Amino acid sequence: MISLFRNSSFRWLRNGELRAGRSLLKILLLICVVEACGINSCSMVNLENDIGDNEHASFEKLLNNHPELDSVANIVYDSVSSHSDTNLYSQQLALFAEVFVLAQRKYINMLSPERLIAGALSGVKKIQANRMHGESKSPEIVMLTIIEHMISNLDAHSAYLPPEVYEQAKARRRGRFGGVGVQVKVENGLIRCIAAIEGAPAQRAGIEAGDRISHIDGEPVSGMNLRQAVERMRGPPGSTVLIRVLRGRDSQSFSFRIVREVIHVESVRARLEGDIGYVQIHTFSEQTYRSMYDAINEFSSRQGHFLKGLVIDLRDNPGGLLDQALKVSDAFLAEGEIVSTIGRDNNQVRRFRANPQDIAFGIPIAILINGGSASASEIVSGALKDHGRAIVLGERSFGKGSVQTVMPLGNGQGALRLTTALYFTPSGKSIQVHGIEPDIVSENERSVSRENNLDNYLSAQGPLPRSSGELLQHACPHAASVDDPILTCAFSTLRRRNVFHELDSYR
């Protein structure tokens, strides 16, 4: 059947005899799909409940409406090693149809078919160019390239997640992922190693705190943001990554080939600083709220409930799970809205509200943020700032105020991550691009990559507001000479008795 499909319909399509070609193509494609999958198992039932009217997403229907997609079918077919492999061929076309329809129905902005098709065809052109240089790819890689071009063109955070990437993403949400085990930050265009996790591959290989990563797998990190660099270092356990670092004042260069392992992330670290509790949240994984709750209980038991304040350090925290951001915010709010989201229809508003319980019993809170604080970190800092529950110190945050929904795809084909809404703080301010403005501002001259430096970022709603916070050197002149002036200022601010009066003066 596939041979007839190839030799008849597609030859006619290329010769321009579209009417006859399309008619036969529709019949043969449908027969191929039914033969390969079975009528029941091939139905795209994973398009979520509200796709409506039992509408069946199929490549055959898309091709009927958009004949220019025949080039997608052609190039996938050319990559099939055996012309009798109808199953693999039809699976890839079914995957394309499912992603296409989901994007049209779920993306935050209305999408024309022409925009999606243009993205897909740019992927086809890339594959064709690679083939001219002798590169040959499997049907799965061909379709991955086509879908990536179609979806990544939408915005900076929408993406197709192939099965292995989807599994890694789920592992990261659980606080376990394949990686090398380093904590890093962006500094002067390079990725600086803050710490190598004890016993992890990076430490065993010889990477040290203070090392500056210059290349990952031969690619310079200059121009990468923190998320991009971290993603390149992560990967399936057992795979290898080549990391080049610069060390010391003389910038001696060292290269390390490291085998990735499953890394168990400690999302929360906590300690007592006299009468003030310090909680550092590295990421919002499934364990974050419970770990934070346990740490604060431990503080209270050791101090006899006489804590003078609490510092929550969200610097360089890239975000994570929304439900954990809500729980962390709710832990310190007795009432009111935490965050709201608005989707493609302005009537699609979701409001998340706090329950009447404050686990910190009203003690003063300071939140630390910087340009690497994104997403869930911005939800927490924005909520506690707007309610006057915390004073925020540091730099304007990253500005990732968009909501991504991860939609599993049929037949174990991974997932589609689509931007579906925008976040707004309790006062109604959009987080997108704007970020969260601190009450006490550190004027740092380092170059920071933020949301509006990403390709295809979603634009802000309204002009970027000017900072109205007090400068750090005015609020805490004594902190200028210490290693961590923001943290020092947070401690001294919390120890002042009139901290909540000061909070009001910052608003």
N, C-alpha and C positions, 0 to 999 in steps of 0.2 A: 504493500500500500504506500509506504513512504517513497518508494522509487517512482511510482506513478505521480505522486504528489510533487516530487522534485522536478521530474522531467516534463510534466505537462503545465501545471498552473504557474510555477515560478518562471519558467521560460517565457510563457505568454506575457506575464506581468512585466518582465524586463523588456519585452519587445513592444510594450505599449498597448497590447490588446487587452485592456483592463476589464471590459465587460465580461468576456468569456472567461478570462482568467479568474476574476473575482467570484463568479458563479461556481465554477468548479472548485476553486479554493475553499469556499465556504462549506461545500459538501464534503470534500475530502478531509479538511481539517477537523470537522465535527466527527467524521467516522474515525479518524486517527485518535482523537481524544477519547471517544467512547471505548474504542478497542483497548487503548492503553490503560485507562483508569477505571473503567466501569462507570455506568451512568450515575450511580449513587455517590461513589467515593470522590468523584471529580467535581462535585458541586462546591462552589466557593461559599461555604457556610460560615467562614471565619471573618466575614466582613462586618461583624457586630450586629446586634439586634435591630438597630434603627436604620439599616440600609434600605429597608422598605420594599413592599410590594413583591416580595419573593424574587427580586431582580437578580439574575444570574450573571456574574461578571465572567466573561470569557474573552479570549483573544479574538475568537471568530466574530463576536459582536463589535469589538473595537475596530477590527479590520474592515468590517462592513461599513462603518461610519467614517473611518480614517484610512483610506487605502495607502497613504504614504507610509504606514507602519509595515508594509510588506518587506521593507529593507531590514526591519528587526527580525522578522521570521526568516528571511534569507540568510542573514549572517549567523543566526543561531543554528540553522540547518547545516551550514557549511562547516560548523565546528563539531558536529556529531561524527564520531569516528566510524560508527556502523550505520549504514542507511536503513537497517532494520530496527534500530533502537527508537521506536516511536514513543516509548514511555518517557525517556529522558528529554526528548525534544518537546513533547507536549507539556511536561512538567514545567519547563522553563517558560513557555509561552503563557501557561496558566499563572505562574508567579508574576510575570509582567502585568497581566490583566488585573490581578488582585491588588498589586501595588498602585497601579494607575487609578483604579476606582476608589481605593481608600484615600489616596491623596486628594482627589477631586471632592470627596464627601467630607473629609475630616480636617483638612488643613485650615489654619486660622483665617486665611484670605481665600476668597473665591478664585479658583484656578481655571483658566481656559484650557481646553484640550490642546490647543496649539502650543501653549507654553510647555506642557509636559512632553509633547511630541518633539518639540525642538530640543529639549534636554536629552531625550532618548536618542535622537538622531545624531547629536554631537558625540554620544558614546559610540554609536555605530561608526562614525568617521574616525574616531581614535583607534578602534579595532582594525579598521581597514588600513589606516596608516601604519600600524604595527605589523600587519601582515605583509606590507610591502617591504619591510625590513626583515622578513623571514620569521617573525614570531607567530606561533600557533598556540591558541588557548582552548581549554575545554569549554563545553557549553555552559557550565556553571560560572566560569570566570568571564565568559562573554556576556552573560546576562547580568552578572554582578557589575561589570563596567557600564552597561547600558542603564541599569537602574540607578547606580551611583550618580551618573551624570544627570539623570532626570530629577532625582530628589535633592542632591546636594546643591543644586541651582536654586532651590526655594529659599533657604536661609541657612545660617551658620550652624544650626543645631538639629535640623532634620536630616535623617540618614537611614539608609537600609543597613540592617544588622544581619549579616550572614549567620548561619547556625552557630559557628564556633565563636563569633564575636558576641552573639546574643547570650551564649552560655557564660562567657567571661563577664558580661555585664551583670548577669544574675548573681554570679559569684561575688562580684564587687559589692553588690547591695547587701550580701550576707557578711561582708567584711573579709572575704577570702578571694584572692585572685592570683593569677600567674604574673610574677614580676621578679624584680631583683632585690627589693627591700631597701629603698632609700627614701628619705624625706627631703624634698627639694623645694627651692624657690627660685624665681627669676631675679638675677642681679647683673646689672651692666651688660645685658644682652646675652648672658650665659645662664646656664642652670646650675645653681650652687647647691651642693649637698649639705643640708643642715645636719643630718645624722644618718648613719647606716644602721638599720635595725639589727640588733644583736643576734648573731647566729644565722642571718639571712645571707643569700648568695653574694650580695655586693660586699658585705663585710668580710666574708671568707675570701673573696677574690682580692681584697686589699684596698677597696675604695674607703676613703676617710672623710670625716666631717671637714668641711672647708674646701674640698675639691670642687673645681668648676668644670662641669661637663660641657665640652665643646662640640662633640660629634656623637651621634647615635647611629650605628650601622653605616658609618661613613658620611652621613648627612649632617651638615652644620646645624646647630641649634639656633643660631642667630636668626631672628625673625619668627621663631616659634613662640607661642604663648605657653604657659605652664601646662595647660591641659594637653596640648599637642605633644609636648615633650614626654609627659607621663604616659600617654597612650602608646608612644613608640617604644618605651621601655617595657611596657606590659605585653603579655602574650601568653600563649599556651604553655603550661608547665612542661619542661623538657626541651623547649626550643631555646635557641641561643640569641644573644644580642651583644654587639660589639660597642663598648662605651669608651670614649677617649676623654681623658680629664687633664686639666692643667692644675698643677699643685705648687703652692708656695709663691713667694714674691718673684722668684725667677721664672715662674710659669713653666716648670718642667712638665713635659708631656708624657702621659702613660696611657696605654691601651689595655683594656680588660675584656676578654671574651667570657661572658657569664651565662650559665645555664639557668633559665628561669625556673622558679619553684612556686608552689602555692604559698602565698604570703598571708599570714594572719594579722590583720590590721587592728591595732589598738586605737579605736576611734576617739577615746577620751583618756586624757591624762590629768591627774589632779594632785594638788598638794596644798598644805596649809602654809601661809606666810604670816606667822603670828596669829592675829585675830581676823585675818581675811582669807577666805577660800579662793583658790585659783583653779579654774577648770579650763583646760585647753581641748577644744573639739576639732579634730583633724578632718573629719568627714562625717556625713550623716548616713550611717549604715543602720542595719536592723538593730544593732546593740546600743546605739547612741543614747537614747533616752534612759534606758535601764542603767547604763554605766554612769551617766551623769547623776541620776537619782541616788544610786548607791554611794557615790562620792560625797554628795551633799549630806546624806544621812551620816556618813562617817565623820565629816567635819563637825556636825552638830553634836554627835556623841562624844567626840574628843574635846570639844570646846564647851560642853554643857549648854548648848543653844545660845552662846554669847558671841556669835560671829558679828563683826562690825560691818562686813560687806562681802560681796562675791564678785570676782572677776571672771568673765566668760570670754576666752580668747578665741576669736574666729578668724584670725589672720591667716591668709593663704588657704582657707578652707573652701574648696571648689563647689561644695554643695552635696547633693545626694538625694535621699528619699524625702518626699514632701510630708509623709505622715510623721516622720521623726522631727522635722522642723516644726510641725504643728504641736507635737507633744512637748518639745523643749520650750516653745513659746508659752504654751498653755500652763506649763509648770510654774510660771512666775506671774501669771495674770489671773485675777479673780473674776473678770468679766470682760465683755466687749469682743470686738472682732479682731482676729489675728491677721487674716489676709483674705483678699477676694480675688477671683479670677473672672475674666470676661473673654468669651470666645468669639467666633466669627460673627455671630449674631449678638448685638448688644443686649438682647434679652437673655442670653445665656450667661447669667451671673451666678457664681457659687460663692457663698460666704462661709468662712470657717470661724467659729466663735469659741471663746474660752469657757471652760468649766469653772465653777466657783471654788477654786482651791489654789493656794500659793504655797508651794513646798518650801520656799525660802522665808516664809512668814514676814514678808514686807521689808526685809533688810535691803539696804542700797545695793545696786548692781551696776557694774561698769562692763561694757562690751567693747572689745577691741576688734577693729576691722582694718583692712587695707585694700589695695587694688586687686589682690588675689582672692578676696572674699566674694563669693558668688552664690546666686541661686538660693538654696536653703539658708545659707548664712545671711543673706539679705532679707529673707522673710523674718528670721528671728530678730535681727537687729532693728529692722523697720518697725516690727510690731511693738517691741519693748520701748523703742524710742517714742513712737507716736502716743503710746499710753502713759508716757512720763515715768515708766517703771525702771528705766535704765538710762545712764549717761553713756554716750557712744564716743569713743576716742579713736583717732588714727587718721586714715586716708579715706577718700571717697571710694566706695566699693566698686566691684567690677561692672555691674549694670546688666546682669543677665536676669531679665524680668519676664521671660517667656516660659510657658508650660509645655513640656513634651509628654506626649502619650505614646507608650510603647504598645504596639499591637502585634501579637503573635500571628504569624502567617501559616496557612494550611500546609499539611504534609511535611511538617518539620523544616520549613524553608527559612527559618530565622524569624525576624520581626522587623516591623517598620516603625521608626521613631519619628513622629510628626509633631511640629509645633501646632498646638491647638488652642492656646489661650495666652493671656498676659496677666501677670501678677500686679496687684495694687495694694499698697499699705493701708492700714485702717483709716488714715486721713484721706484716702483716695488718690495718693500720689503713685504714678507709674514708676516701677523699678527699672523698666527697660531703658538701657543706655544711661539714664540718670543715676542709677545706683542709690546708695544711702549716704547722705552727708553727715559726717560726725559733728558732735557738739563741740569737741575739742579737736582741732585740726593739726595734724603734723604736716608741715610743708616739706615733703621729701622730693629731692630733685632727681631721683632715679626714674628711668624710663619704664613706664608701666603699660602693658598691653591690656586694653579693656574691650568691652563688647563692641564698641564702635570701631575697633581696629580689625575686627574679623571680616572675612569675605561674606557678602550677602547677609549682613546683619539686618534685623528688623529695625526700622527707624523709631526714634523716640516719639512720644506723644507730647508735643509742646517743647519749648526751648529748654536747654539745660539750665537749671537754676544756679545762681551764684551761691557760693558757700557763705553761710552766715555764722559759722562756728567761730569760737575763740581760738586764736593761735596757741599752739602748745607752749611756745616759749614765753607767752604772757601768762597762761594759766599755771604753768609749772616751770618757772625759770631755773629752779634748782635741778631739774631733770636733764638739762641739756648735755651734761658731761658724762652721763652714765651710758652703759651699753644698750639698754632698752628703755629709752626715755618715755615711750608710750605706756609701758607697763608700770614704770615708776610713778608716772603721773596718775595712773588709775588708782594705785594703792594710796597715794597721798590724798587724792580727791575723796575716796571713800572714807578715809579716816577723819575727815573734817565733819563736824557735827551737823553743819547746815547743808549737807549734800543735796537734800531734796529741794531746799530753797534755791540752790544753785541750778538744779535741774530745770526749775521753772524759768530761771533767767536765761537759759539757753534756748527756750522754745520761741 
